[in-house]
Each structure stands twice: as C-alpha cells, then as structure tokens.
Amino acid sequence: MLTAAICETSWMNCGKMLQAGKLLQDLAFYREAEMLFNKGQQVVCHSTEVANVKDALGYLYRLQARYDEACPLFEGALSIQQREYGLESTEVASSMCNLAILYRKMGNFVGAEPLYTKSCEIRSKLLGVYHTETGQSYNGLGCLYQDQGKDKLAEEHFLIALSIRENCNGPNHPDVAMTLTNLASLYLSQAHYDDAERLFTRALHIYESIYGESHPDVAHTLAYLAGVYVERGKYTAANLLFVRAIAIKKALLGPRHPEVAQSLSDMGVLHARMKDYDTALDLYQQCLSIRIEVLGKDHPDTAQSMNNVAAILVDKGMHGEAEHMYKDALAITEAKFGPTHQNVCQTLLKLANLHQRQKKSLSKIEPLYVRSLAILKQHYGEVHPDVALCLNDYAVLKFNAGKTAEAEALYLQMLHTYEKLFPPKVGQLHPDLARAHGNIAAFYTAMGNLAQAHAHTTLAAQEQTAV
C-alpha cells in the first residue's frame, strides 16, 4: 500500500518524482524507484532537471551495480552541467564527484582521480577550502587512495576533510562522523586497533547524539566497531554489537534489506573466526538469499556472499560444492567488472587455495597465482599488503611442489614488500612483518637451515604489542 501511494504520479512534478523515487530507493524498492525516475525524464522542462534525473537514475543503477547503465547517465549529467554553467561551477564539481564514485566502484582509479582532484580545485576556488562541499571532495579522494592501497595519501586527505568538516560544522556533525569512520577503517586495515576503536567510538557517539539509538548510521558504526573487537579477539563484545546493529536495521528497513544482509555477513565473519562454522554458514546463506532476492544473481555483493559461503564449505571439507560456488562467483565478477578487476583477483586466490587443499597439479594452480599477482600489481603497484599475501601463498605452492629455490625467492619478495610497507624498528616490528619472518622461519626449518630459521624466529618475536 505504501509503495502504491508513493508511485501515484498524476499529481507530481519532476522534483516530487525524484523525492518519491529516492524514498523508495532507501527502502530497497528499486524497480518502483526506477519507474518513477524514468517517468521524471518524461516531464522535465529544463536541461538542469534532465541532469538531476540522470544523476538520480545513475545513483540507483550504481547502487544495484548496473555500472554500464549508470556510466552514460553520470557522464551525460556532467556534460549538461558543463554546457549550462561552464567548465567550473559547483554544479559541475558535484557531477564530477558522482562520476568519480562510479569509476572508483568500477575499479577505474585512473579515471576517478582527476575528477576528484578537479572537483577539489573547483570547490576550493569558488567556495573556499573550508566549505562542506570541498570537504566532501577531499573525503572522496581519501576513499580512492585507500582503495588503491596508498595509505599515507588516504590518511592525509581524510585528515584534511576532517579539519574542514569540524571547522564548518563543529565537532559533532554527521559529516564529521563519516570522515572519522573512514579514517578509523584505514587504521583498522593497518592493525592500529586503538586508534580505530577510538575513532569509531567517537563517530558512534556523534550519531547517537543526533539521531538517537535507532538509525542506519548508528547501526553501520556499531558494525564497524564490532569489526575492531573481532580483530582483537573480543568476540562476546563484538557479537552484542552485531546483534544490536541487525535489530536496528530490521526495525527500520525490514528483514529483507541489503543492509540487513550486510550485517548478517559481518556476523558470519565473527562466527567463522570462532570456528563456529555451522552458525557462520547459516548467516552467510541468509545473506546470500537476501542478496539474490533483492539485488539479483549477477550483483557483486551476491558474488561476495558466494565466496563467503564457499569458504565455510572449504572449512567443512565440502570441497566440490565450494569449488562450484567459487567458479559461479568468479563468472559473476568477471562479467560485471572484466577480467582484470581486483575483485576478480579475490576469487582467483580463494580458488587457488582450494585447489592446493585438493592436491591439484602445479600446472592447474600456478596460473591462478600468476594472474592474481598481475592484477594486484596493475592496480596497486609492487608494494601493497595484498601483493605480499599473494607472494606468500604462491611460495607455499612452490614449496609443496618441491621447487624450493623458487619458493625461497618468493618468500624473500614477500618479506621485502612488507619491509617497504612497514619499515622495521629496532625491537619492534609491525604484526604483518613479524608474521612474514615467522613464515620464512618455518620454511627454513623445513629446509634444515637452522641458522636462518633462528634468525627469522628471533625477528618474528619482536612483534609490536601497542596496536
């Protein structure tokens, strides 16, 4: 009844249709929202309204991962704004940000960066550095650099965005909380758990003070904070936060909403860490069911759910079913993004690791690692944590195949990558670098090179504890 009332368009102008469509979109009634946006295109009377409808429909398609359909809409909106307002205007900067976000989602970092940078330049020039829209551009650049593994640049831009947003809005504003969350996510990825927990907690307090205890942003931040607790082994505390986040989302959005699916997936990660594989599998399968129903079988989030389900099937020894699901996920991701996207790499590596468990031949597995390394280096460069992890797993493959010299070379490449990422300090190593030394120590122990094994074991013991 609600959707029927909202979709009654006889009395609506274009602006009202856009408002109603966005409401339906927030409720995950995507078909009904698309219908309204398309009707909006039929009643527009000015080119700027055309641009607004294109942006709205493009946003909906981006949400559904219909990137090929979203792209011409955002590009068309940008072209209209440039024709109407000139090459430098706030409207143009806004359209650039919309297109940049799409390119980032598609993995087109080369296309996204100049759009974000130009939007920063335009907004700084026309509005000043300390303006909310300029802060948005800096925050977007931070997200882009984080996606690329350029952590220092990401942190720099998040801190600039945070300064701008606090200056413009005060310390307790939703935009401030958003950037705090982004910065905390960066610190979490770097294993700086104290900093991540502090910033997530501050963001949570901001959202609760503004919206109360039942709001989507509150639920999101509870889940992020729970993720920190998972990494720190505080599983009971994490579970309480996940339960609360799911309850909020179900109450506000209904039980079959993509946001509910995301929280179910997050809780699945927790139970997988606890080795409670039956519960983890049930949660991942619930998430997959919602995503297939709401987003469709060919959505990247659906593929991610398939990867998660397959990982639990591997842990339960159900290798055949896991392989089938990984291959389905790979087909979806390749069809959506192309063969060289970083999401493709994630599934390739999972499939390679499964094949190792299945004792498949080197000729069957090695091409998966070679392809994965090429994709990772193309997107992130030679020095990135994911490159290091891939080198480690590739080294294990070579060792198990009896190619010990090649394995040693790969292990050392992995170690040098971590040393560049986390320069060693006397007596204190980053956890990832310490683990790298531990892996190499195990390799040398197996090879009977006890001197090298001892040297790396000693270094592995220097893992820093203040994280």
N, C-alpha and C positions, 0 to 999 in steps of 0.2 A: 504493500500500500504506500509506503514511504517513497519507494523509487518511482511508482506510478505518478504520485503527486509531483515529485520533483521534475519528472520528464514531461509533464504537461507544458507545452511550449507556446501555446497560442497567444499568451499574453506577454511573452518575453522579448526583449530586445537582445542584441548581441552580448552586451555586458552581463545581463541577467543569466543568459545561457552559459556564459563562462563560469560565473559563480556557482550555478547549479551543477555544472559538469565537474568542477573541482571538488564539490561536496561529495558527489557520487564516487569520484576517484579516490578520495580519502577513505571511503567506506569499502573500497575494492570492488565496486560495481563498474568494472572497466568497460563493458560493452555499452552500458547505458550512458556512461560519460562520453564515450566516443561518438555515440549517436548525437548527443547534444552539441559537442564541439563541431561535428560535421554540419548540423543544422545552423550553427552560428556562422559558418562560412557562407551560408546562403542568404543571410540577412544583413551582412556587413555593408556599410555605406561609405567607409573611408579606408584608405590604404593602411593607416595605422591600426585600425581594427582588424584588418586582414593579418597583419603581423602578430597581433595579440592572439588571434585564434590559432595561427600556425605555431606560436610558442606553446600554447596550451595543449594542442594536439601532439606536438613534438614531445612535450614533457610526459604525456600519458604513454606514448609509444616507448619512450626511454625507460619508463618505469616497468613496462612489460618486456623490455629487451628487444623491442622491434626496431633495432637500430637503423636498419636500411630504410625504413619508412620515416623514422624521426629525422634523419640527416637532412633530406631536402627541405623539410619543414623549417628547421632551425636556420639552415642556410638561406632559405627564402625570406624568413623574417629579418635576418641580418641585412640582406640586400635591400629590402623595403625601408628599413630604418636608415640605412646609409643614403638612400635616394631621397628620403623625406627630410632628414636632419643634417646631412653632411657626414663626412668620414669621422668626425669627432664630436660626439654628443653622449649624454648619459644614456639615452635610449640605445645607441649603438653599443656602448660598453656593456649594457645589460644583455643584449643579444649575443655579444661575443662570449660572455660568461656561460650562457645557456649552451652554446655550441661547444665551448671548451669542455664543459662537463660531459657532454655526449662523447666527444673524442676521447676523453680520459676513460670513460666506461668501455669504449671500443678498443682500448689499448693503443690508440693513436696519440702517443705522447708528443711526437714531433709536431702534430697539428694543433694540439691543445696549448702548448706552452706559449707560442706567440700571441694567441688570443687572450690568454690570461694576462700576459705581460702588457699587451696593448690596452686592455681594459683598466689595468692599474695606472698606466700612463695617462689615459684619458680622464679617469676619475680624479687622480691627483691634481691634474691641471685644472679641471673645471670645478671640482668640488673641494679640493684641498686634500692633503694626506689624512688629516684627522676628520674623516667623514665615514659614516656607516657603510656606504657603498664601496669606498676604497678599501675598507677593512674586509669586505666580502671578497674582493679580488685577491688580496694578499692571502686570505684563508684558503681560497681555491688553489692558489699556487702552492701553498704548503701541502695540500692534499695530493696534488700532482707530483711534487717532488718525493713525497712519502711513497706513493705508488711505484716510483722509479727506483726506490732504494737510496735516494740522495738525502740521507737523514739530516746532515748538517744544514743543507738548504731548507729542508722542510721545517726544522726547528726554528731557523732564523725567520722564516715567513710567518709561522704560527705566532711567534713572539711579537712580531710587528703587528699582526692582526689583533692579537690580544691587547696590546697597548692602545691601538686605535679604538677598539671597541670599548675598553674601560674608560678611555678619555671621553668618548662620545656619549656613552650610555650609563656610566657608573659601573661599579664592580659587581652589581647584582642584576644582570640583564641576560635574557636568553641567548643573545649573540655571544656574550662573554662565555656563557656556559658551553656553547657549541665549540668555540675555539679551545677552551680548557679540555673538552672531551677529545678533540683532535690531537692536541699536544700530549694528553695522557696516553692515547692509543700509540703514539710514536714511542713514548717512554716504555710502554708495556712491551712493544716489539723489541726494544733494546735490553730488556730484562731489568730496567730501572724501576723495580716494583714499588719502592717507597714513594717516588715521585708520581708514578702513575696512580697509586691509591690516593695520594693527597689531592691530586687534581680532579680525579673522578668524584671524590667525596665532596669537594668544593662545588663542582658542577651540579651534583645531586641536590645539595642544599639550596642552590640558586633556583633550580627548577621547582623544588618543593615549596620554597617561599613564595614563588609567583603563581604556580598552578595548583598547589595542594599536593596531596599524596597519590592522586589517581589521574595521571596524564601520560600520553605516549612518551614524551621526552623523559619523564621520571622513570618509566619502565625501561627505556633504552639504557639510561645511565645505570640503573640497578644491574642490568645485564653486563654492562662493561665492567662495573666494579666487581661483580661476581667472577668475571674472567680473570681479574687480578688474583682473587682468592684461590681460583683453581690453580694458577701458576705457582702460588705459594703453598699449595697443599692444604689450604683451609677449606676442605670440601663441605663440611657441615654449614659453615657460614655462606659459602657460595650457593649451596642448594636453597637455603632460605631466601636469598635474594632472587634466584631464578624463579622460585615458586611465586613470589610476590609480583615479579615482572609479568609472568604469564597471566596471573589473576587480573592484573590491571588491563592488559591488552584484551583479554577475553571479554571483560566487562564493557570496555569502550568500543571494541571493534568487532566483537563476535568471535566464535570459536574457530572459524574457518578463514581467518585473515592471514595474509602473508607475514605480517608482523608476529602473529602468534606462532606461525611455523618457524620463524627465525629463533624465537625463544625456546621452542621445543628442541631445535637443533643445538642451541647453546647448552641446554641441559643434557643433551645426549653426549656432548663432549665431556662434561663433568663425569657422567657415569662410565664413559669409556676409560677415562683416567683412573677411576676407581676399580676398573676391571669388572664392573657390573655389566657385562656385555648384553645380557638379556634385556635389561631396562634400557640400555643405550640403543639397542636395535629397535625396541618398541617406539622410543621417542623419535629416532631418525625416520622410521617408517610412517609415523603420524605426520611428521613434517613433509615427507615426500608426497603423501596423499593430498595434503592441502595444496602444495605447490602444483601438482599435476592438475588438480581441480580448478584452481584459481588462475595460475599463470600459464598452464599448458605444459605438454610434454617436452617442448623444444626450448624451454626457458633455461638460461644459465644457472639460475638458482635450483631448478629441478635437477640439472646435471650435478650440481654440488651435493644435493641430497643423495643422489645415486652413489656418488663417491663415498659419502659417509656410511651409507648402508653397506656398501661393498667392503669397506674397511673392517666393519664389525663381522661380516661374514668370513673375512680372512682370519680374524682372530678366533672365530668359532670353528675354523678348519673347513669351511664350506667354500673351497677354492673355485670350483666350477661355476657356482652361482655368482661368486664375486667377480670372476673374470668376465662373465656375460654382462654384468651391470657396469663394470668399468668401461667396457667397449661401447655400451649404449651411451654412457656419459661422454666418452670421447667423441662419438659421432655427433652428438648434440652440440658440443663445444666447438668442434671444427666447423660445423655447418653455420654456427652463429658468428664466430669470430675469424674463421680462416685457420690455416694450419700452423701459423707461427705466433699465435697469441699465448701470453703467459698462462692463461687458464688451461690451455691445451697441455702445456708442459706439466701442470699439476697431475693430470690424469695419466699422462705418459709415465711419470715417475712411479705412481701407485701401481700401474700395470707392470712396470719393470720389477718392482719389489715383489709383487705377487709371483711373477714368473721365476724369480730366484727361489722363492719358497717351493714352487712346483718343480724345481730342479730342471727347468728347461735349458736348452743349449745356449752357449755363449752367443752363437750367431743369431738366436732368436731375441736375446735380451739386449745385447750391446747396442744395436741401432736405436733403441729407445733412449738410452743414456746419451748417445751422441747427438741425437735430435734435440733432446731436452737441454743439453749444455748449449747448443747453438741458439736455441730460442732464448734462454736466460741471458746469455751474453749479448744477444741482439738488443734485448730490452733494457738490461740493467748494467751492461758493461762487465769487465772481468772481475771487478771487486764488489761482491754482493753476497749476503748470507745464503741466499738460495743457490748461488753458484757453488759456494763451499759445500753445502749439504749434498748437492748432486755429485760433486767430485768425490766426497766420502763414500756415497753409495756405489758409485762406479768403481772405486778402489776395492770395495768389498767383493764386487762381482769378479774383478780381475784376480783377486787373491783366491777366491773359491775355485776359479778356473785354472789355478796353478801358474798364472802369469805374474809372478811375484815382483819382478823388476818393474813392470808396468803399474802394478798396484802401488809400489813404493813411490813412484813418480807422481801418481795421482794423490796419494796421501800428503805428499810434501806440497803439491799445488794447493790442496785444501788448507794446509797449515799456513802457508804464506798468504793466502786470501784472508784468513782470519786475523793474521798479524797486521795486515794493512787496514782491516776494518777496526780492530781493537788493539792498537799498539801496546805491547806488553810493558808493564811497570814492574820494577823490582819487588818481588814478593807478593804481587797482586795481579792476577790475570782475570780478564773477563770470563764469565762462565763458559761461553761458547769456545773461546780459545783454550781454556783449560780442558774442556771435553775433547777438543781436537788433539791435544797432547796425549790424553788418555787413550784415544783410538789408535794413535800411532804407536804408543807403548804396547798395546795389545798385539798389534801387527808384528813389532819387533820381537816380542816374547814368543809368538808363534814361529818366527823365523829363527829363534835361538840366538838372536843378537841381544844378549842380556845387558850389555853396556848401554846401548842406545835405548833399550826398554827402560832401564833405570833412570836415565837422564830425562826422558819424557814423563815418566811416572812422577818424578820429583817436581817437574813443572806443573803437571796436572794438579798436584796437591796445593798449588798456590792460588786456587780459585778464590776470587774476592767474595766476601760474605755480605758486604753492605750494599745489597741490591733490593 
